[in-house]
Amino acid sequence: MTLLDLPPVLSPAQVTDALASIPATRLLDVRTPGEYETAHIPGSYNVPLDTLGEHAREVRSVRDPVVLVCQSGQRARVAEEALRRGGMANLHVLDGGVNSWIAAGQPVVHGPKRISLERQVRIVAGSLAAVGGAVALLVSPWFALLPMLIGSGLLFSGVTNTCGMALLLSRLSYNRPARCDVPAMVRAFTLAAPPLSTDRPPSPIAPASACCAVGQ
């Protein structure tokens, strides 16, 4: 496989081939640090989606092929659109994200178990809708506004490909392990240095509060 043969969307097998035939290919994981710590592709760099804007200049300086990775592919496409608007053309997306990578039997680095951000959104949205419906039946019909608002929010999320609830949940300490060091990870990515180990404590220049998580 050559650089010209790389399609915009890659299957796990195609990513493996690209890594073997084009060694300069880099994997950029835009999930939350918590998701990355739970399971990530060996050699991938973690730069969460909501920190990508502040590091866009450094990321766009990379001229080698970059494969964007998230949990299911949705956030990777959001990252692709944002980086392409800034003039970065050497972008590709792992189809189906880490989910498809694991399903294909590809190697994964495992860490402490955490619920993915996408599942967290479904759990919270479903709980709020169920509680609102139950309270509307038992207490006051005005509580039916809650599931209506949740449904409207999900509709807006689907139309705009954004998710405010995910952005809020991503800022919880659960999704932001203290070992996260985004600036150092960006430097490693731009220099093609080995990705930082999540077992390594954050450097003094990047406090844990800088480790923001991702919206969907």
C-alpha positions in Angstrom: 0.0 0.0 0.0 1.2 3.5 -0.9 0.1 6.9 0.2 -1.9 7.3 -2.9 -3.7 4.1 -2.2 -5.1 5.2 1.2 -8.8 5.8 1.0 -10.4 8.4 3.3 -12.1 5.7 5.5 -10.0 2.7 6.4 -11.0 -0.7 7.8 -8.9 -2.2 10.6 -7.1 -4.4 8.1 -6.3 -1.4 5.9 -5.0 0.5 8.9 -2.7 -2.5 9.8 -1.5 -2.6 6.2 -0.9 1.2 6.2 1.2 1.0 9.4 3.3 -1.8 7.9 3.8 -0.3 4.4 3.9 3.4 5.4 5.8 3.4 8.8 5.3 7.2 9.2 1.5 6.7 9.5 0.3 8.0 12.8 -2.9 7.1 14.8 -4.6 10.0 16.5 -7.1 8.9 19.1 -9.6 11.8 19.9 -11.6 10.0 22.7 -11.5 11.0 26.3 -8.4 10.2 28.3 -10.5 7.8 30.4 -11.6 5.8 27.3 -8.0 5.9 25.9 -6.7 4.5 29.2 -9.3 1.7 29.2 -8.4 0.4 25.7 -6.3 1.9 22.9 -4.5 0.8 19.8 -0.8 0.3 20.4 1.2 3.3 19.2 -1.8 5.7 19.1 -1.6 9.2 20.4 -4.4 10.6 22.6 -5.5 14.2 21.8 -9.1 14.6 23.0 -11.5 16.2 20.6 -12.3 19.2 22.7 -8.6 20.0 23.1 -7.9 19.7 19.4 -8.7 23.3 18.7 -6.0 24.6 20.9 -3.5 22.2 19.5 -4.7 22.4 15.8 -1.6 24.2 14.6 0.8 21.6 15.9 -1.4 18.7 14.7 -1.7 20.3 11.2 2.1 20.5 11.0 2.3 16.8 10.5 2.6 15.9 6.8 2.6 12.1 7.2 -0.7 10.1 6.9 -2.9 10.5 10.1 -5.6 8.0 10.9 -8.2 9.5 13.3 -9.6 7.1 15.9 -12.6 7.3 18.3 -14.9 4.7 19.9 -17.3 4.2 17.0 -16.1 6.6 14.2 -18.4 9.5 14.9 -16.1 11.8 16.8 -13.2 10.9 14.4 -15.3 12.3 11.6 -16.0 15.5 13.6 -12.2 15.9 14.1 -11.6 15.2 10.4 -14.0 18.0 9.4 -12.4 20.5 11.8 -8.8 19.7 10.7 -9.7 19.7 7.0 -11.3 23.2 7.4 -7.8 24.2 8.6 -6.2 22.9 5.5 -5.0 19.5 6.6 -5.5 17.0 3.8 -3.6 13.9 4.9 -6.4 12.6 7.1 -8.1 9.2 7.2 -10.7 7.7 9.6 -10.7 4.3 11.2 -14.2 2.9 10.2 -16.1 1.9 13.3 -13.4 3.1 15.6 -11.9 1.1 18.4 -15.1 -1.0 18.5 -14.4 -2.4 15.0 -10.7 -2.7 15.8 -11.4 -4.9 18.7 -14.1 -6.9 16.8 -11.5 -7.6 14.1 -9.2 -9.1 16.7 -6.5 -6.5 16.4 -4.1 -5.9 19.3 -5.2 -3.5 22.0 -3.5 -2.1 25.1 -5.9 -2.6 28.0 -6.1 -0.6 31.3 -8.7 0.1 34.0 -12.3 -0.5 32.9 -14.4 2.6 32.4 -17.8 3.1 30.7 -17.3 4.8 27.3 -18.6 8.3 26.8 -21.2 7.2 24.3 -22.6 4.7 26.8 -22.6 7.3 29.5 -24.7 9.6 27.3 -27.2 6.9 26.6 -27.4 5.9 30.3 -28.0 9.5 31.5 -30.4 10.5 28.7 -32.4 7.3 29.2 -32.5 7.7 33.0 -33.7 11.3 32.8 -36.4 10.5 30.2 -37.6 7.5 32.3 -37.7 9.5 35.5 -39.4 12.4 33.8 -42.1 10.2 32.4 -42.7 8.4 35.7 -42.9 11.6 37.7 -45.3 13.1 35.0 -47.6 10.1 35.5 -47.4 10.1 39.3 -47.0 13.7 40.3 -47.7 16.3 37.6 -47.9 16.3 33.8 -45.5 19.2 33.8 -42.7 16.8 34.4 -43.3 15.5 30.8 -41.2 18.5 29.7 -38.1 16.6 30.9 -38.3 13.7 28.4 -39.4 16.2 25.8 -36.3 18.2 26.3 -34.1 15.1 26.3 -35.7 14.0 23.1 -35.2 17.4 21.5 -31.6 17.4 22.6 -30.9 14.0 21.1 -32.6 15.2 17.8 -30.4 18.3 17.8 -27.4 16.1 18.5 -28.1 13.9 15.5 -28.8 16.8 13.1 -25.7 18.8 14.1 -23.4 15.9 14.9 -22.6 17.5 18.3 -23.6 16.5 21.9 -23.8 19.0 24.7 -24.5 16.2 27.3 -21.3 14.4 26.2 -19.3 17.6 26.5 -20.6 18.0 30.1 -20.0 14.4 31.0 -16.5 14.5 29.5 -15.5 17.1 32.1 -16.2 14.7 35.0 -13.1 13.5 36.8 -14.2 10.0 35.9 -13.3 10.7 32.3 -10.2 12.7 33.1 -7.5 10.6 34.8 -4.8 12.6 36.5 -2.1 10.9 34.3 -3.4 12.6 31.2 -0.8 15.0 29.7 -2.3 16.4 26.5 0.5 18.9 25.6 3.2 16.3 26.0 1.2 13.9 23.9 0.8 16.5 21.2 4.6 17.1 21.2 5.2 13.3 20.9 2.7 13.2 18.0 4.3 16.0 16.1 7.8 14.6 16.6 6.8 11.0 15.8 8.2 10.1 19.2 6.7 7.1 21.0 3.3 7.9 22.6 3.4 8.6 26.4 2.6 5.7 28.6 -0.6 6.2 30.7 1.4 4.8 33.5 3.6 7.9 33.5 2.6 10.8 35.8 1.8 14.1 34.1 4.7 16.5 33.5 4.8 19.7 35.7 3.9 21.9 32.7 0.6 20.1 32.2 -1.6 19.9 35.3 -4.4 17.3 35.4 -6.9 20.1 34.9 -5.6 20.5 31.3 -6.8 17.0 30.5 -10.2 17.7 29.1 -12.4 15.0 27.6 -14.3 14.8 24.4 -17.8 15.5 23.1 -19.3 13.0 20.8 
